[in-house]
Every structure is written in structure tokens, then in C-alpha cells.
Amino acid sequence: MTKPTAAANAAGLPRIPGAPVGPLCCAVDMAALRAMTMGELNSLREALHTLTEVASAIGCQPRFSSDEDNCYNNAGLTLDSIYEFLAAYEQAVVNVAEVAQPKTSIDVEHRAWTRLGFQADMTDGLSSFAVLAAQSVRDEVEAKFREQHEDGVPR
């Protein structure tokens, strides 16, 4: 549980039993991300991407903007902070997948989908995305080849 902050005490905010008082912080658990399988990273990235899209869409509603200047109101600013955290978490997932060295062909495929899913929204051109997709296919084919020819015996 968090302790009351000076700002909360000065504002005379009522104490709600069991509720946190003052600001809460969230952090990306990099150790947990590094411990995940490629499939888990891919699933988490897809979920985080969906959540960021939903948060972004909700933030476009008029109730999250001030009437005067069409900028975020306080609720909109809070929602935008949540969006930014989710987007940063998604980026962290992709960063972990980028540096991973998957061994099995299924892990190579999951890593590819993680990277491609993220890059699809980030790329400015189809050609750079096609290059990444082609490299991903090459990596998967190489992994399958290694699996089929382990111990020098084709299977």
C-alpha cells in the first residue's frame, strides 16, 4: 500500500480504506519479458497493440477534450499517459524479441510475427517491410533446415 503524500494531505482528500493514496507508478518488467517464450512475447505484443488501439480510439471521444481548445482535458491526459505506457511496453516486448536467439523453427516464426506485427504499423514503405518479411522467411527456412538435418542426418 502507498503512503499518503503531502499533496494528498494538503488537499484534504478523504482516506478510503484499502485504496492507494498518492501517485502510483508502473514499470515494464524486463526480467519477466526476457523469461518469456517467443510465443508468449508474440501473444503479449498482440494484446498490448490491441489495448493501445482501444485507448487511442477512446481518447478521440469529445468527452476527453476541453471545449475551448480541443486539447485533452484532465481525463484525456490520464488516458494518454496510459496509452503511452502501453505503447512503451509493446516496444519493450519487441526489443526483447529483436535480441533473442530463437533455436526452434516455431520460435523463429513467433519472433518473426512479433517483429512484423510491430513494424507493419511503423513502416513508411512497403519495400522496407517486404525486406523484413523476406528476412523472416529466410530465418524460418534456415531453422527448419537445421531441425531436419540435426546430427548430419537428413530427416
VENMO-V398204 format. One record per backbone hydrogen bond with DSSP energy under -1.0 kcal/mol. NH is the residue of the N-H (numbers start at 1). CO is the residue of the C=O. E is the energy in kcal/mol with one decimal. If there is no record, write none. Layout:
nh:co:e
NH:CO:E
NH:CO:E
//
This chain:
nh:co:e
9:5:-2.3
10:6:-2.9
11:7:-2.0
12:9:-1.0
13:8:-1.9
19:16:-2.2
30:28:-1.5
33:29:-2.0
34:30:-2.7
35:31:-1.2
36:33:-1.3
41:37:-2.5
42:38:-2.4
43:39:-2.4
44:40:-2.7
45:41:-2.7
46:42:-2.3
47:43:-2.2
48:44:-2.9
49:45:-2.5
50:46:-2.1
51:47:-2.4
52:48:-2.4
53:49:-2.2
54:50:-2.3
55:51:-2.7
56:52:-2.5
57:53:-2.3
58:54:-2.7
59:55:-2.1
61:58:-1.8
64:61:-2.1
65:62:-2.0
66:71:-3.1
70:66:-1.2
73:64:-1.8
77:73:-2.6
78:74:-2.0
79:75:-2.5
80:76:-2.5
81:77:-1.9
82:78:-1.9
83:79:-2.5
84:80:-2.6
85:81:-2.1
86:82:-2.5
87:83:-2.7
88:84:-2.3
89:85:-2.3
90:86:-2.3
91:87:-2.3
92:88:-2.1
93:89:-2.2
94:90:-2.2
95:91:-2.5
96:92:-2.2
97:93:-2.2
98:94:-2.6
99:95:-1.5
108:104:-2.3
109:105:-2.3
110:106:-2.5
111:107:-2.5
112:108:-2.2
113:109:-2.5
114:110:-2.2
115:111:-2.5
116:112:-3.4
117:113:-2.5
118:114:-1.5
119:115:-2.7
120:116:-2.1
123:119:-2.3
129:125:-1.3
130:126:-2.8
131:127:-2.0
132:128:-1.8
133:129:-2.5
134:130:-2.6
135:131:-2.5
136:132:-2.1
137:133:-2.2
138:134:-2.5
139:135:-2.4
140:136:-2.1
141:137:-2.6
142:138:-2.6
143:139:-2.1
144:140:-2.5
145:141:-2.5
146:142:-2.5
147:143:-2.2
148:144:-2.2
149:145:-1.4
152:149:-1.6
153:150:-1.6
155:148:-1.2
//
